[in-house]
Amino acid sequence: MKPTVGIIGVGRMGAPIIGHLVRQDFTTQACDLNPAKQAFVTGQGAYWAAGPQALAAVCEVILVCVGFDAEVRALFDTEGPLSQARPGSIIAILSTIHPDTARELAARCEPRGVYVVDSTVCRGGEAADNGTLLSFVGGSADVVAQLTPVLRAYSADVVHTGGIGTAQVAKAVNNLILWACLVADHEGLALAQHYGADIEALRKALLTSSCANGPLEKWGTQTMAWAEDDMAIVAKMAAESGIALPQAGLNRELCRALKPNRYKLEQYGN
């Protein structure tokens, strides 16, 4: 029998996941701070929950899709809504947070018989819409095995990265390389533009070359909304580990400068 699945956060990732779960015949509940999301949720064939606490009381699997580390922590506080999660339930954190936060929350819930895993997603909004996300998942093998059928509803690939927190590490590495590629794409195409090359023809050709990368493929459509937060997590992890990541630090500053003018190549040509 398929578990009842709850989704906390009906945003860019959570919203399409709801539809995929319903189409795979999972009984699905969802909640969001914005009550206007109710019409969308019920329109997808899911149930609208009064809040995270009500959702946690009836769901065997809970997907946390909120934006920030502090928002995830608030759900797990002593009086937080996920304190009502049922023993034996699995809480998967899709949000991008620090690995230590995931480990801390898992340890806090374990005595209550509630299993917390981190299950970060990659490939962006289009993949979420198509149900072709890449899911990294960190946790014990038996819990991951129980969760995998749920993840398969919206993921083309599911990779068990190891223990709790390792999915956050995998996502941090993905983001570090992602934003480095985006910065390099901007600089390379700006140089080409300065010398009069056909930028779109060049971009398509480069996608068949050794420098092909995701941001180049999605050129002109990719949001940088999360770049600074992503790189802040990477910087904190590097500092705590005593690892020097000078290029990552530089790219964080470049992303901050680039964000308001992304895809305007002339800024590099002056």
C-alpha positions as CSV (number, residue, x, y, z in Angstrom):
1,M,0.0,0.0,0.0
2,K,1.4,3.4,-1.0
3,P,2.0,5.9,1.8
4,T,0.2,9.2,2.2
5,V,2.6,11.9,1.2
6,G,2.6,15.5,2.5
7,I,4.4,18.5,1.0
8,I,5.3,21.5,3.1
9,G,5.9,24.4,0.7
10,V,4.1,24.9,-2.6
11,G,6.8,26.8,-4.4
12,R,8.8,26.3,-7.6
13,M,9.8,22.8,-6.7
14,G,6.9,21.7,-4.4
15,A,4.1,22.7,-6.8
16,P,5.0,20.4,-9.7
17,I,5.9,17.6,-7.4
18,I,2.3,17.5,-6.1
19,G,1.0,16.8,-9.6
20,H,3.5,14.0,-10.2
21,L,2.7,12.3,-6.9
22,V,-1.1,12.5,-7.6
23,R,-0.5,11.0,-11.1
24,Q,1.4,8.1,-9.5
25,D,-1.6,7.4,-7.2
26,F,-0.1,8.7,-4.0
27,T,-2.7,10.2,-1.7
28,T,-1.1,13.7,-1.3
29,Q,-1.6,16.5,1.1
30,A,0.0,20.0,0.9
31,C,0.3,23.2,2.8
32,D,1.8,26.6,2.3
33,L,2.0,29.9,4.2
34,N,0.1,31.5,1.3
35,P,-3.5,30.4,1.5
36,A,-4.0,31.4,-2.1
37,K,-2.1,28.2,-3.0
38,Q,-5.1,26.1,-1.9
39,A,-6.9,26.3,-5.3
40,F,-3.8,25.1,-7.1
41,V,-3.3,22.2,-4.7
42,T,-6.9,20.9,-4.9
43,G,-6.9,21.5,-8.7
44,Q,-4.0,19.0,-8.9
45,G,-6.1,16.4,-7.1
46,A,-4.3,16.7,-3.7
47,Y,-5.8,17.7,-0.4
48,W,-5.1,21.0,1.3
49,A,-3.9,20.7,4.9
50,A,-4.6,23.4,7.4
51,G,-0.9,23.6,8.2
52,P,2.2,21.5,8.7
53,Q,1.0,20.1,12.0
54,A,-2.2,18.8,10.6
55,L,-0.3,17.4,7.6
56,A,2.3,15.7,9.8
57,A,-0.5,14.0,11.9
58,V,-1.7,12.0,8.9
59,C,1.2,11.5,6.5
60,E,3.7,8.6,6.5
61,V,6.1,10.6,4.2
62,I,6.7,14.3,4.5
63,L,8.6,16.3,1.9
64,V,10.0,19.6,3.2
65,C,10.2,22.2,0.3
66,V,10.7,25.5,2.1
67,G,13.4,28.0,1.2
68,F,15.9,28.5,3.9
69,D,17.8,26.8,6.8
70,A,16.0,28.8,9.4
71,E,12.6,27.9,8.0
72,V,13.5,24.2,8.1
73,R,14.7,24.5,11.7
74,A,11.4,26.2,12.7
75,L,9.5,23.2,11.6
76,F,11.5,20.9,13.9
77,D,11.5,23.1,17.0
78,T,10.3,21.6,20.2
79,E,6.9,23.1,19.7
80,G,7.2,23.1,15.9
81,P,4.6,21.4,13.7
82,L,6.8,18.4,12.9
83,S,7.0,17.5,16.5
84,Q,3.6,15.9,15.8
85,A,5.0,13.6,13.1
86,R,3.9,10.0,13.5
87,P,6.4,7.4,14.7
88,G,7.7,5.5,11.7
89,S,7.2,8.4,9.4
90,I,9.9,9.6,7.0
91,I,10.7,13.3,6.7
92,A,12.7,14.2,3.6
93,I,14.3,17.6,3.5
94,L,14.4,18.8,-0.2
95,S,15.5,22.3,0.9
96,T,19.1,23.3,0.4
97,I,20.6,23.7,3.9
98,H,23.9,23.1,5.8
99,P,24.7,19.3,6.1
100,D,25.1,19.8,9.9
101,T,21.5,21.0,10.1
102,A,20.3,17.9,8.5
103,R,22.3,15.7,10.9
104,E,21.2,17.7,13.9
105,L,17.5,17.4,13.0
106,A,17.8,13.7,12.3
107,A,19.4,13.1,15.7
108,R,16.6,15.1,17.3
109,C,13.9,13.1,15.7
110,E,15.4,9.6,16.0
111,P,14.3,9.0,19.7
112,R,10.7,9.5,18.6
113,G,11.0,6.9,15.9
114,V,10.8,9.5,13.1
115,Y,13.3,9.2,10.3
116,V,14.8,12.3,8.8
117,V,16.7,12.1,5.5
118,D,18.0,14.9,3.2
119,S,16.8,14.5,-0.4
120,T,18.1,17.5,-2.4
121,V,17.0,18.0,-6.1
122,C,19.0,19.2,-9.1
123,R,18.3,20.1,-12.8
124,G,16.0,23.0,-12.2
125,G,12.4,24.1,-12.7
126,E,12.0,22.5,-16.2
127,A,13.0,19.1,-14.8
128,A,10.6,19.6,-11.9
129,D,7.8,20.2,-14.4
130,N,8.7,17.2,-16.4
131,G,9.3,14.9,-13.5
132,T,12.9,14.3,-14.5
133,L,14.7,15.8,-11.4
134,L,17.9,14.2,-10.1
135,S,17.4,13.4,-6.4
136,F,20.3,13.0,-4.1
137,V,19.3,11.2,-0.8
138,G,21.3,10.8,2.4
139,G,20.2,8.4,5.1
140,S,20.3,4.8,6.1
141,A,19.9,2.3,3.3
142,D,16.6,0.8,4.6
143,V,14.9,4.2,5.0
144,V,16.2,5.3,1.6
145,A,14.7,2.1,0.1
146,Q,11.3,2.9,1.6
147,L,11.4,6.5,0.3
148,T,12.7,5.8,-3.2
149,P,9.3,4.9,-4.7
150,V,8.1,8.4,-3.7
151,L,11.2,10.1,-5.1
152,R,10.7,8.1,-8.4
153,A,7.4,9.9,-8.9
154,Y,9.2,13.1,-9.8
155,S,12.8,12.0,-10.4
156,A,14.4,10.4,-13.4
157,D,17.4,9.5,-11.2
158,V,17.8,8.8,-7.5
159,V,21.3,8.5,-6.1
160,H,21.9,7.4,-2.5
161,T,24.9,9.5,-1.5
162,G,25.6,7.9,1.9
163,G,24.5,8.9,5.5
164,I,22.4,11.8,6.5
165,G,23.8,15.1,5.4
166,T,25.6,13.8,2.3
167,A,22.8,14.8,0.0
168,Q,23.3,18.4,1.1
169,V,27.0,18.0,0.4
170,A,26.2,16.6,-3.1
171,K,23.9,19.6,-3.7
172,A,26.6,22.1,-2.5
173,V,29.1,20.6,-4.9
174,N,26.5,20.8,-7.7
175,N,25.9,24.4,-7.0
176,L,29.5,25.3,-6.7
177,I,30.2,23.9,-10.2
178,L,26.9,25.3,-11.6
179,W,27.7,28.9,-10.7
180,A,31.3,28.6,-11.8
181,C,30.0,27.5,-15.2
182,L,27.6,30.3,-15.5
183,V,30.3,32.9,-14.7
184,A,32.6,31.3,-17.3
185,D,29.8,31.3,-19.9
186,H,29.2,35.0,-19.4
187,E,32.9,35.8,-19.8
188,G,33.4,33.6,-22.8
189,L,30.4,34.8,-24.7
190,A,31.2,38.4,-23.9
191,L,34.7,37.9,-25.4
192,A,33.1,36.4,-28.5
193,Q,30.6,39.2,-28.8
194,H,33.4,41.8,-28.6
195,Y,35.0,40.1,-31.7
196,G,31.8,40.0,-33.6
197,A,30.9,36.3,-33.4
198,D,27.3,35.1,-33.8
199,I,26.6,34.4,-30.2
200,E,23.7,32.0,-30.6
201,A,25.4,30.0,-33.3
202,L,28.5,29.8,-31.1
203,R,26.5,28.8,-28.0
204,K,24.8,25.9,-29.9
205,A,28.2,24.7,-31.2
206,L,29.8,24.9,-27.8
207,L,27.1,22.6,-26.4
208,T,28.6,19.9,-28.7
209,S,32.1,20.6,-27.5
210,S,34.2,19.7,-24.5
211,C,33.0,22.8,-22.7
212,A,29.3,21.9,-22.7
213,N,27.5,22.7,-19.5
214,G,24.0,23.1,-18.0
215,P,23.9,26.9,-17.7
216,L,25.0,27.2,-21.3
217,E,22.2,24.9,-22.4
218,K,19.7,27.0,-20.5
219,W,21.2,30.3,-21.5
220,G,18.8,33.2,-21.0
221,T,16.3,31.4,-18.9
222,Q,18.1,30.4,-15.7
223,T,17.3,32.3,-12.6
224,M,20.1,33.3,-10.2
225,A,17.7,33.8,-7.3
226,W,19.5,31.2,-5.1
227,A,23.1,31.8,-6.2
228,E,24.2,33.9,-3.3
229,D,22.6,31.6,-0.7
230,D,24.0,28.5,-2.4
231,M,27.5,29.9,-2.3
232,A,27.2,31.1,1.2
233,I,26.6,27.5,2.3
234,V,29.6,26.4,0.3
235,A,31.8,29.1,1.9
236,K,30.7,28.1,5.4
237,M,31.3,24.4,4.7
238,A,34.8,25.2,3.3
239,A,35.7,27.4,6.3
240,E,34.5,24.8,8.8
241,S,36.5,22.1,7.0
242,G,39.7,24.2,6.7
243,I,39.6,23.7,2.9
244,A,40.6,26.6,0.6
245,L,38.2,27.2,-2.3
246,P,39.5,30.4,-3.8
247,Q,37.6,30.1,-7.1
248,A,34.3,29.4,-5.3
249,G,34.9,32.6,-3.2
250,L,35.6,34.6,-6.3
251,N,32.5,33.2,-8.1
252,R,30.4,34.1,-5.1
253,E,31.4,37.8,-5.5
254,L,31.0,37.6,-9.3
255,C,27.5,36.1,-9.0
256,R,26.5,38.9,-6.6
257,A,27.7,41.5,-9.2
258,L,26.3,39.6,-12.2
259,K,22.8,38.9,-10.8
260,P,21.2,42.3,-11.6
261,N,22.5,42.2,-15.2
262,R,22.6,38.5,-16.1
263,Y,22.8,37.7,-19.8
264,K,23.8,41.3,-20.7
265,L,27.1,40.4,-22.2
266,E,28.2,44.0,-22.9
267,Q,29.1,44.5,-19.2
268,Y,32.2,42.3,-19.9
269,G,33.1,44.0,-23.1
270,N,33.9,47.5,-21.8
